[in-house]
């Protein structure tokens, strides 16, 4: 699953910040990334504490950069830049206090261009990872929201699902944006997106406001002439099964071929990816955050070092979307 991304980032010295520098899983993954020369990990925290934790675990982290927000020599400059980014919502004292926290400090390193991306959430909550990103890195000019995608992999099979983690009840506008961003994410993973807009209805078989929302978003995507195949609204079986598609959506060139699925709300998306993971035996990689000006990703607090390693590689590859 990672081969296409490694090709994008090898030799590029992509700098990825890890706010939770004393966490066992972060240290193990950072050491592996450093040894394999895949990217440049930057650990945040008190240097003595980070090194002591590494020694306790038997990790030789010599050569890995460690930055302590409390002793950072350019903190005054960072504070002033953060004041500008917050546009009157935080004064200098409030910014200085926030920057003592590694999640805010790490995000400012990315905002200043001193790092290329950030991977957090091993101990921080999703909100504590996403909030600084929205406040400091902000969304891309073409984006109004941050959304998420999961990559589902089983052997050589790969599918992309969005949004399963961020937007609770996306609007029609949101679904258009989520589809575009999820298609971009699919390409990072070497998947040429064929997008199915999911519903409990297939091309008019069902009625209701929820169906109308998905149908309207699909028509807007087609009008925009996006650079990926898209159709809907589809029930999941019509989106993925050529046999079912012949019965339910025989006039669609997309039905039965989809590899990228856009759910109508977070409830459907979260249930859907977990069913694929637990009953289908798919590995779930994500959530991958989409729509930000720079790649920032959130880990599950139940993650392991292997997952940290993979998310770091994904984050580095997002720089080249």
N, C-alpha and C positions, 0 to 999 in steps of 0.2 A: 504493500500500500504506500510505502514511503519513497519508493524508487524515483518516481517522477519529481517529487519535491526535492530530494537530495541532489538531483541533477540541476535544479534551479539555484540552489544555495551554495553548493560546494565551491570553495575558493573565494567566496564573496565577503567573508569576515563579518557576517551579519551579527550585530550585538543584541542579545536578548537579556532583559533584566528580570531577575527573580526576587521579588520583594521579601520572600520568606526564606532568607539565607541560612537559617539555623535548622530548617526542617530536614529530617532524615532523607525523605524522598527527593527533595529539591537538590540536596547535596549529591546524592547518588546519580541523579540524572545529569546534573551540571558537570560532574567529573567525567561521565561517559561522553558527553557532548564535546568536552574539552579534549579528551584523549583521542577521540575520533576526528578531531579538527573539523567538525561539521559547522559549528558556529562559535561565537565568542560569548560565553555566559558571564553575566555580571551579577554577583550576589550582593544583596543589601543586608546590612545589620552591623552590629558591633564586631570589629575585626577579630578581637580576642575570643569573643563568644562563638563566632562562626568557625574559627580555626580549632577551638577546643572541642566543638561538637564533631567536626570532621575527624579529629584525632581519636575521639571516643569511638567513632564508627570504623576507624581504620582506613580512612580515606586520605590520600595525599593530594591536597588541593593546591599545592605549590604551582604558581603560574596563573591561577584563576583570580580575576579581579574581584576585590571586595570593597564596597563603598559604604561608609557609615554616614547616614544623614546628619547625625549629631556633630560630626567633625568635618563636614564637607566644606572645603575652603571657598567655594564660590556660592555659598548659600545666600549672601546678600543679593547677588545678581539674580539668582533663581527666585527669590521672594518677590523682587520687583516685576519680573516677567509673569509670575503667577498673579500678581495684583492686576496686571493688564488683562490677562486672560479671564479673570473673574469679573471684570468690568463693573466694579463698584459693589459686588456682592460680598467681597471679603476684603478687609483692609490688610495692611502689611503685617500687623501682629497676628491676625487670624491665619494668614498664609504661612507665616513662620511656624506657628504652632502645628498647622496641618502637615507641613513638610517634615516634621519630626517622625511622622508615620511613614513607614516604608511604602505603603500603597500610593500615597500622594507623591512622595519623593520620586519613586520609580516612574510614575506616570509623567512627572515633569521632565525627567531625563529623556523620555520619548518625545514629549512636546517640544523640547529644545533641540531635538535632533542629535542628542548625545547617545541615544540608543535607538535601535530600529524597531523594537517591539517589547512587549512585556507579557509574562506568564505569571498569573497569581491565582489565589483561591485555594491553595493547599490548606491554609488555616483561615484566610479571610473569606467572608461571605461573598456571594455573587454581587450583591449590592455594593460591597466595599471595593470590588474590582471595577464594576461598571460605572459607578458614580464619578470617581476621579477621571475616568476616561471621557465621559460625557462633558465634564466641566472643563477639562484642560486640553485634551486631544481633539475633542468634538467630532461631529459627523462630517463626512465628505460633503462638498458643495452639492453633489447630486443626491444626497441622502437626507431624509428627514427623521429617520429612526435608526436605532441599532436593532439588529435582528440576529438570529442564530441559525446554525445548521449542524446536523450530525452526519458524519460519513459512516455508512453501514457497510462493513466488509465481511465476506465469508469466502475464503479461498480467492478465486479470481473475480468473484462477483463484487461489484461496488455500486451502492446507491447513495443518493444524497437526499436528506429530509430537512425541511424548514417550514415554519419556525417552531421549534419544539421546546423552547426554554425562556424566551424573553417577552414577547408580545402576547398578552392574554387573549384579547379579542381584537385582532387586527381589522382595520377598516379596508374598504376597497382600495384606497390609495396605498395603504400599507402592504396589501397583498401584491400589488404591482411591484413595489420596491423590493419586497422579500423575494419575489421570483427572480428579479434581475440579479440581486446580490447572491442568491443561492446558486444561480447558474454560473456566476463568476467563481464561487467557491468550488463548484464541481470541476471546473477546468484546472484549478490548482492541483486537484487529485488525479488529473489525467482522464476525467470523465467528460466526454462531449455531451453537454446537457440536452436531454429530451424531456421537457418539463410537462408534468401532468398537474393540473390544478384540481385538487381533490374536494369531494363533496359527498353527500349521501344520495346525490342525483347524478345520472349520466345523460348529458346533452338533452335536458328537459324532462327526464323521466320523473323527477320530483319537483315539488314546488316549495316556496318559502323565501323569506328574506335572506337566509343564509345561502341558499342556492343562487339567488340573484346577485349577491355580493361576489361570489366566486365567478359566476358567468360574466358579469360586467368587468371584473378585473382581467379576465382572460381576453375579452374583446379589446380592451384597451392595450394590452400587450401586443396583440396582433396588429392593431392600428399603428403602434409605435415602430413596427418592423424591427423588433429586437433580433439580435444575431444568434438566436437559438430557436429550436422547434418548441412550440407550446400549444396546448389545446386543453379543453375542459368545458364545462365541469365534468369530472369523471368520478365514478366510484373507483375504489382502489383496484378491484379486480379488472375493470375495463381499462385501467391505466397500464397494468403490467402484464396481463394475459392476452396473447394474440387470439386465442380461441374465444374468450369472452368478448374481446373487442369486436370480433366478426359479428357477434350477435347484438351487442349493445351500441356499438359506435362504428359501424362498417364503413362510413364515409370519412372517417378521420384518418389522416396519415400518421398521427401521433399515438392514438390509442393502441394499447398492447405493446408499446415499445418504450415506455417511459423509464427513465433511470433517475430522475430528479422530481421529487414530490413536494408540492406546496400544500400544507394543511390549512383548513379554514380558521383554526384557532389553536391555542396552546394545549387545550384539553385533548383534542384529537391527535395533535402532533406528539405530545408526551406519551400518550397511551400507545400510539402507533410504533414509535421507535423502540419502546420497551418491550412490546410484543415481539418485534423482529429480533431483538437482542436475546430475550429469555426463551422464547419458543422456537425461533428460527435459527438460533446459534450464530447470529451476526455479532461481530465486534462493533461496538458503538464508539466512535471517536468524536468527541465534542463535549459541550457546545462550542462551536467556532463562532466567534462574534464577527458580525458583518456590518459595514456601513460607516466605520470609523476612519478618520484620516490616517491612522497608523494601526498596525496589527497589535491588538491586545486581546488576550484570551483568558478565560476563567476555567480553573480546574475544579473538579469535584473534591470536596474535603475528604472523601473516601478514596482518593486516587492512590495509585502506586507509582513507583519510580519509572516503570515502563511507560505509563500513561503521561507522566510529566515529560519524558524524553520525546514522545511522539508529538505532544501538543507544542513543544518548543520548536520542533522541526516544521510543523504546520504554520506556526506563527511567523517563522523566518520566511517561509515560502510565500506567505500572503503579501510580503513586501513587494513581490514581483508580479502581482495581479495587473 
